[in-house]
Amino acid sequence: MALVNEHFLKLPGNYLFADIAKKVNAFKVTHPKADIISLGIGDVTQPLCPAVIEAMHRATDEMATRQGFRGYGPEQGYDFLREAILKNDFLSRGIHLDIDEIFVNDGAKSDTGNIQELVRWDNSIGVTDPIYPVYIDSNVMIGRAGVLEADGENAKQKRWSNVTYMPCTAENGFVPQIPENRHVDVVYLCYPNNPTGTVLSKQELRRWVNYALHNDTLIFFDAAYHAFITDPDIPHSIYEIRGARKCAIEFRSYSKTAGFTGLRCGYTVVPKELTAATLDGRRIALNPLWERRQCTKFNGASYISQRAAEAIYTPEGKQQTQQTIDYYMSNAHLMLATMRKLGFEVYGGENAPYIWMKTPAGTTSWQFFEQLLYGANVVCTPGVGFGPSGEGYVRFTAFGTRESTEEALLRIERWAKV
Ligand SMILES: *Cc1c(COP(=O)(O)O)cnc(C)c1O
């Protein structure tokens, strides 16, 4: 008899963006003429840049010839891309990595979800709260998150029993407190953060690395939004911190950096110095384990995607992708300025394409979502969908077009003044 993996049954059935779509559809039924602007889902809107498109055309033409055709590529990625990554993403910031510490993939979601296979099923995990849902859900599926328990004060705010939540709210400046009275084996950090749009300073990140080194904790560091950092003092990579190679894996993605959400390419860094213990205390290097895992379960990102990613590192590619990032960041600045003018409390948006807004006192995330939908025909994302500490906040993305962002802000302005 095939028995189902019952851990899947513990997952709450409703996915955040499906709930949002349902509510938007209900609104559309009663307001068929309304023109809705979404500043909700975190997908990009600007097309791929010319350098990327040209590289893809060239790669496609190569595939059409007997000499240029490529079949299965290396599971870890082609050296041309891994070398460009080493040189441009790390060496330029004083970080020396080896080519076989880079694992090219089809985007960061796969690896942020899969990486938990490297640790035992009974390790405890810690997450900042609110958080990108993949980290917790991928641990739920394997049974590591425990069971979903209702919080004492608020039955709606459920937490997983084997997950340590580190609240990030306006009260603590969105800086997660290091867990002191509860040991966590694995910590997920995402900076710049989705959904709050906030960052950690070098000093704050250093505290995490030191904690990890002293407690034998593994850090999974998601740097999917590093390209949006404008403040020169904010670290782009956790390896800017001394000792991080001994305790951290880092994830990067071209999705937000260069509009690859539909094209698919990213990479993971697993340093050779990084180890975890066996029960009898031997230290095992994780790099060969991940290599083995990838060779077994992954057959590489497509040649065309990897050539496209390589093109981002050319002088034209860098200039063109920066232009698009600047475009999104001016949306963010416009949103921050307008919302502040209207008296809303807003965070993020300086080093990340997300604006995290505190809802007015007494208004829940979902209530504000509905008020904004019905009052201004603008869609945001309820913060509570990212975790219990997201209650009382909503997220706006800067990934819209300039026109739709401006129009949405006008509507919010009109609505807020009523
Ligand atoms: C968008 C995003 C990613 C990237 O996902 P891809 O699979 O590379 O498209 C990773 N982490 C976070 C937190 C994200 O928001």
Ligand as a Chemical Component Dictionary entry (heavy atoms), coordinates in Angstrom:
data_LIG
# 
_chem_comp.id                   LIG 
_chem_comp.type                 NON-POLYMER 
_chem_comp.pdbx_formal_charge   0 
_chem_comp.three_letter_code    LIG 
# 
loop_
_chem_comp_atom.comp_id 
_chem_comp_atom.atom_id 
_chem_comp_atom.alt_atom_id 
_chem_comp_atom.type_symbol 
_chem_comp_atom.charge 
_chem_comp_atom.model_Cartn_x 
_chem_comp_atom.model_Cartn_y 
_chem_comp_atom.model_Cartn_z 
_chem_comp_atom.pdbx_ordinal 
LIG C1 C1 C 0 11.447 36.289 -5.677 1  
LIG C2 C2 C 0 12.203 35.657 -4.566 2  
LIG C3 C3 C 0 13.136 34.662 -4.815 3  
LIG C4 C4 C 0 13.499 34.262 -6.208 4  
LIG O1 O1 O 0 12.770 33.271 -6.733 5  
LIG P1 P1 P 0 13.155 32.687 -8.150 6  
LIG O2 O2 O 0 12.821 31.250 -8.016 7  
LIG O3 O3 O 0 14.622 32.904 -8.355 8  
LIG O4 O4 O 0 12.329 33.388 -9.153 9  
LIG C5 C5 C 0 13.834 34.112 -3.759 10 
LIG N1 N1 N 0 13.628 34.534 -2.507 11 
LIG C6 C6 C 0 12.762 35.505 -2.235 12 
LIG C7 C7 C 0 12.610 35.968 -0.849 13 
LIG C8 C8 C 0 12.007 36.082 -3.254 14 
LIG O5 O5 O 0 11.125 37.038 -2.963 15 
# 
loop_
_chem_comp_bond.comp_id 
_chem_comp_bond.atom_id_1 
_chem_comp_bond.atom_id_2 
_chem_comp_bond.value_order 
_chem_comp_bond.pdbx_ordinal 
LIG C1 C2 SING 1  
LIG C2 C3 SING 2  
LIG C2 C8 DOUB 3  
LIG C3 C4 SING 4  
LIG C3 C5 DOUB 5  
LIG C4 O1 SING 6  
LIG O1 P1 SING 7  
LIG P1 O2 DOUB 8  
LIG P1 O3 SING 9  
LIG P1 O4 SING 10 
LIG C5 N1 SING 11 
LIG N1 C6 DOUB 12 
LIG C6 C7 SING 13 
LIG C6 C8 SING 14 
LIG C8 O5 SING 15 
# 
